[in-house]
Amino acid sequence: MNTFEHDSNDVDARKALAFDLVNAAGYLERRLDRALSAVRGISFSEYRLLRELAARPDARAMRVELAQAVGLTPSAVTRALKPMEKLGLVETLKSERDARKSLACLTTGGRELLADAEGIARDVLLSLPMDALCAQNLDAFLRQVGERV
């Protein structure tokens, strides 16, 4: 029986649904990670950071802001950005007064890689059987639990 067919007040059904959602998210992340790594040499986490930077004004943000946006710790963001900086995908603009206020900036190379990665992500997503999902219901659920993906 599908988890959605259970009584919505049944704790076991809710628990099963929660695990189904986590498993589905993990599966989706692994598929995207493999495709991005194989074709462009970046992880899904790096892709998310590049996307978030590109969406910011002037394609720059403080690491703390990036961490909040992608669900990582600031130190994890710093660790992820270091190799991307060596590859010329991002650069760091340091504040002369406060090292905590340094900005991560997307470079031209980062924009080019992101454009390629967007195509790869699109292809992966189009290959998945997601037609039966209702984006409106998922969006409402995420708003209710306080997370906006």
Secondary structure, DSSP 8 states (H G I E B T S, - for coil): --GGGS-TT-HHHHHHHHHHHHHHHHHHHHHHHHHHHHHHS--HHHHHHHHHHHHSGGGEEEHHHHHHHHT--HHHHHHHHHHHHHTTSEEEE--SS-GGG-EEEE-HHHHHHHHHHHHHHHHHHHTS--TTS-HHHHHHHHHHTT---
